[in-house]
Amino acid sequence: MEHVPTTPPPATPTNGPATRNLTRFAYLSIAAAIVTIALKVFAWQLTGSVGLLSDAAESVVNLVAAVAVLIALRVAAMPPDKNHHFGHSKAEYFSAALEGQMIFIAAVVIMWSSVDRFLNPQPIENVGVGLGISVAASAVNGVVALVLLRAGRRYRSLTLVADGKHLMTDVWTSVGVIVGVLLVALTGVERLDPVVAFLVGVNIVVTGWKLLQQSVEGLMDIAMSKDDNKAIAEVLSGFVSEEVHFHALRTRVSGHHRFAEVHVLVPGAWSVQRGHDLMEDVEAAVHRAVEDVTLTCHLEPSEDPRAYGDYTAEFPIPTHADIVATANGTRHDIEDHAGAPRETEPKRRP
């Protein structure tokens, strides 16, 4: 009887990274911003301190940034569609860039107010009550900042890390303002308050600049960290043999997703099925070892000269000869040369 091929059932994706909904952290940030704005505005009205006013102004920026974080995380959590095959995770970088810009605006307002108050000093009133309220607001921000930083690092979300760093900067800003107000109360020198406020503005500018740098790096497809690249290379080296080799390992980060690709060199006499089975095993092994990585393999015949010298920058993977030499103690571990671009063509396999 003639064999009639059957259509296999649709495959369930197992190699792609999971899309996470992190919006609960954005709601937490919004709630914290509303509470701290109310507390800091009340403290400013009680004392008349321009330092506390600058602190309240930064909290308004925190609220705007938290709303932007919510929008970005909602978009980033959307699954791939026909117009966005790799998902929407890069939306997080736009949120970080917007937050950096808002920080700059807050810094300008703060420094402008501090210069005006320096030229026209005014006494500070109700210092004790005002500082107590400011300390309470700082405590709220500190707790939320730690939660966001921990979640951002756990889920590799630049948006949450940026928001957490912003809130932590707000905490240190409040500490500086509190010190300034105390100095005025102790020394009677009213101009110390606007001087501290101006320094706070400078600190905020630095924070905003760092956030913009991080967002630009993400939009420019920055590679995964050296440790993550090394982890992938070590998994691949476990499949290396006299017949199987790898090269052209390249990676990129997109929000909390990571993507990698590698070329798999096998003898040209291998069947398509045998090569495909190998690549399935390789992709599954990498996915188990390195969280949230989508690996794409490209199969090439090792005898073809066109299979080499594809890219000027790639993460090196030991060859079979390298592994044998390492076992004999004549070659350094991959850690010693990991991360450097390969400047010469790999040796062509016979």
C-alpha positions in Angstrom: 0.0 0.0 0.0 1.3 3.4 -0.9 2.2 5.5 2.1 0.2 8.7 2.3 1.9 11.4 4.3 -0.2 13.0 7.0 -0.1 16.6 8.1 1.4 16.9 11.5 -0.6 18.7 14.2 0.2 22.3 14.8 3.3 22.6 17.1 3.0 24.3 20.4 5.7 26.9 20.8 8.1 25.9 23.5 11.2 27.9 22.6 9.8 31.4 22.8 9.9 33.5 26.0 6.8 33.9 28.0 5.0 37.2 27.9 4.5 38.5 31.4 1.9 41.1 32.6 3.8 43.3 35.1 1.1 46.0 35.3 0.5 45.3 39.0 3.8 47.0 39.8 2.7 50.1 37.8 -0.4 50.4 39.9 1.7 50.2 43.0 3.9 53.0 41.7 0.9 55.2 40.9 -0.6 54.7 44.4 2.8 55.6 46.0 3.1 58.7 43.8 -0.4 60.0 44.8 0.3 59.4 48.5 3.7 61.1 48.5 2.4 64.1 46.5 -0.3 64.7 49.0 2.1 64.4 51.9 4.9 66.6 50.4 2.6 69.3 49.3 1.1 69.5 52.8 4.7 69.6 54.2 5.6 72.5 51.8 2.5 74.5 52.7 3.3 74.1 56.4 7.0 75.1 56.1 7.2 77.3 53.0 10.5 75.5 52.2 11.5 75.6 48.5 13.4 72.4 49.1 10.2 70.6 50.1 8.5 72.2 47.1 11.2 70.7 44.8 10.6 67.4 46.5 6.9 67.6 45.8 7.5 68.6 42.2 9.6 65.5 41.7 6.8 63.4 43.1 4.5 64.8 40.4 7.0 63.6 37.8 6.9 60.2 39.6 3.1 60.1 39.0 3.4 61.0 35.3 6.2 58.4 35.0 4.1 55.7 36.8 1.2 56.3 34.3 3.7 55.9 31.4 5.0 52.8 33.0 1.5 51.3 33.2 0.9 52.1 29.5 4.2 50.7 28.5 3.8 47.5 30.5 0.3 46.9 29.0 1.7 47.2 25.5 4.8 45.1 26.3 2.5 42.3 27.6 0.7 42.0 24.3 1.4 38.8 22.4 3.0 38.8 18.9 0.7 39.5 16.1 0.8 39.7 12.3 2.5 43.2 12.4 4.8 42.5 15.3 6.2 39.0 15.0 8.6 39.4 17.9 6.1 40.9 20.3 5.9 44.4 21.7 8.5 44.2 24.5 10.4 47.2 23.2 7.6 49.5 24.4 9.4 49.5 27.7 12.2 51.5 26.3 9.9 54.3 25.3 8.6 54.5 28.8 12.2 54.8 30.2 13.0 57.5 27.7 9.8 59.4 28.6 10.6 59.1 32.3 14.1 60.5 31.6 12.6 63.5 29.8 10.1 64.2 32.6 13.0 64.1 35.1 14.8 66.8 33.1 11.6 69.0 33.2 11.4 68.5 37.0 15.0 69.4 37.4 14.5 72.7 35.5 11.6 73.6 37.7 13.5 72.8 40.9 16.6 74.7 39.9 14.6 77.7 38.7 12.7 77.9 42.0 15.8 77.5 44.0 17.6 80.4 42.2 14.6 82.6 42.8 14.4 81.7 46.5 18.2 82.2 46.8 17.8 85.8 45.6 14.7 86.3 47.7 15.2 84.2 50.9 12.2 83.6 53.1 12.0 82.1 56.6 10.9 78.4 57.1 8.1 77.7 59.5 6.8 74.6 61.3 10.0 72.7 60.6 9.3 69.7 62.9 5.9 68.8 61.5 6.9 69.5 57.9 10.0 67.3 58.2 8.0 64.5 59.9 5.6 64.4 57.0 8.4 64.4 54.5 10.1 61.5 56.3 6.8 59.5 56.1 6.6 60.2 52.3 10.2 59.1 51.8 9.5 55.9 53.7 6.6 55.1 51.3 8.8 55.8 48.3 11.7 53.7 49.7 9.6 50.6 50.2 8.0 50.8 46.8 11.3 51.5 45.1 12.8 48.3 46.6 9.8 46.3 45.4 10.1 47.7 41.9 13.9 47.2 41.7 13.6 43.6 42.9 10.8 42.9 40.4 12.6 44.7 37.6 15.8 42.6 38.1 13.8 39.4 38.5 11.8 39.9 35.3 14.6 41.9 33.5 12.2 44.8 33.0 14.0 48.1 32.2 10.8 50.0 32.9 10.5 48.7 36.4 14.2 49.1 37.1 14.0 52.7 35.8 10.9 53.5 37.9 12.5 51.9 41.0 15.7 53.9 40.5 13.7 57.1 40.0 11.8 56.5 43.3 15.1 55.7 45.1 16.5 58.9 43.8 13.5 60.7 45.2 14.3 59.1 48.5 17.8 60.5 48.5 16.5 63.8 47.3 14.2 63.9 50.3 17.1 63.2 52.6 19.0 66.1 51.1 16.0 68.4 51.4 15.5 67.4 55.0 19.2 68.1 55.8 18.8 71.5 54.1 15.8 72.4 56.2 17.5 71.2 59.4 20.6 73.3 58.6 18.4 76.4 58.1 16.6 75.7 61.4 19.9 75.2 63.2 22.0 78.0 61.7 19.4 80.6 60.7 21.0 80.9 57.2 17.9 80.8 55.0 19.9 80.6 51.7 21.0 77.0 52.6 17.5 75.7 51.7 17.6 76.9 48.0 21.3 75.8 47.7 20.3 72.2 48.7 17.3 72.4 46.3 19.6 73.4 43.5 21.9 70.5 44.2 18.9 68.2 44.2 18.1 69.4 40.7 21.6 68.6 39.5 21.2 65.1 40.9 17.9 64.6 39.1 19.5 65.7 35.8 22.2 62.9 36.2 19.4 60.3 36.9 17.5 61.4 33.8 20.6 61.2 31.6 21.3 57.6 32.8 17.7 56.6 32.0 17.9 58.0 28.5 21.2 56.2 27.9 19.6 52.9 29.0 16.6 53.3 26.8 18.7 54.2 23.8 20.9 51.1 24.4 17.8 48.9 24.4 16.4 50.4 21.1 19.9 49.8 19.6 19.6 46.0 20.2 22.3 45.7 22.8 23.7 42.2 23.3 22.9 40.1 26.3 25.3 40.2 29.2 28.6 38.5 29.0 27.5 35.9 31.6 24.3 35.1 29.6 26.3 34.7 26.4 28.8 32.5 28.2 26.0 30.3 29.5 24.6 29.8 26.0 28.1 29.1 24.6 28.6 26.5 27.3 25.4 24.7 26.4 26.4 24.7 22.8 29.8 23.4 23.6 28.2 20.3 25.0 27.0 19.4 21.5 30.4 19.9 19.9 32.0 16.9 18.3 34.3 16.0 15.5 31.3 16.5 13.2 29.3 19.2 14.9 30.5 22.8 15.4 28.9 26.2 16.1 29.8 29.8 15.2 28.1 33.1 14.6 26.4 33.3 18.1 24.8 36.6 18.3 22.3 37.9 20.9 20.1 40.9 21.6 17.8 42.1 24.4 14.3 43.4 23.8 12.6 44.4 27.0 12.5 41.4 29.2 12.8 39.1 26.2 16.1 37.9 24.9 16.9 36.6 21.4 19.9 34.5 20.1 20.9 33.0 16.9 23.7 30.6 16.0 25.0 28.7 12.9 25.2 24.9 13.2 27.9 23.3 11.1 27.4 19.6 10.2 28.6 17.3 7.4 26.9 17.9 4.2 26.0 14.2 3.9 23.7 14.4 6.9 20.0 14.1 6.1 17.7 17.1 6.7 15.9 15.1 9.4 19.2 14.4 11.3 20.2 18.1 11.2 16.7 19.2 12.2 16.7 16.8 15.2 20.0 18.2 16.3 18.8 21.8 16.2 15.6 20.9 18.1 17.8 19.3 20.9 20.1 22.4 20.9 17.2 24.9 21.1 15.6 22.9 23.9 18.8 22.6 25.9 19.5 26.4 25.6 15.9 27.2 26.6 16.2 25.0 29.7 19.5 26.5 30.7 18.9 30.2 30.0 15.5 31.7 31.0 13.4 33.6 28.5 15.7 33.2 25.4 14.4 32.4 21.9 17.2 30.6 20.0 17.2 30.4 16.3 19.6 27.9 14.6 20.8 28.0 11.0 22.1 24.7 9.6 25.2 24.8 7.3 27.4 22.2 5.6 30.8 22.3 7.2 32.5 21.7 3.9 31.1 24.8 2.2 33.5 27.8 2.4 30.4 30.1 2.4 29.5 28.8 5.8 32.3 30.8 7.4 33.2 34.5 8.0 29.5 35.6 8.2 29.8 38.3 10.9 32.6 40.6 12.2 31.2 40.4 15.8 30.0 37.3 17.5 30.4 35.4 20.8 33.0 32.7 20.4 32.2 29.0 20.9 34.9 26.4 21.5 35.6 24.0 18.7 36.3 20.3 19.2 40.0 21.0 19.0 39.6 23.7 21.7 37.7 21.4 24.0 40.4 18.6 23.6 43.1 21.2 24.2 41.3 22.5 27.3 41.0 18.9 28.6 44.7 18.5 28.2 45.4 21.8 30.1 46.8 23.6 27.1 44.0 26.2 26.5 42.3 28.7 28.7 38.6 28.4 29.5 36.0 30.2 27.4 35.7 32.9 30.2 39.1 34.3 29.1 38.1 35.1 25.6 34.3 35.4 25.9 32.6 38.5 24.6 35.3 39.6 22.1 34.4 39.9 18.5 35.9 37.3 16.2 38.3 39.3 14.0 39.4 36.5 11.7 37.6 33.8 9.8 37.3 30.5 11.6 39.3 27.7 10.2 37.5 26.0 7.4 36.5 22.4 8.1 37.7 19.8 5.7 
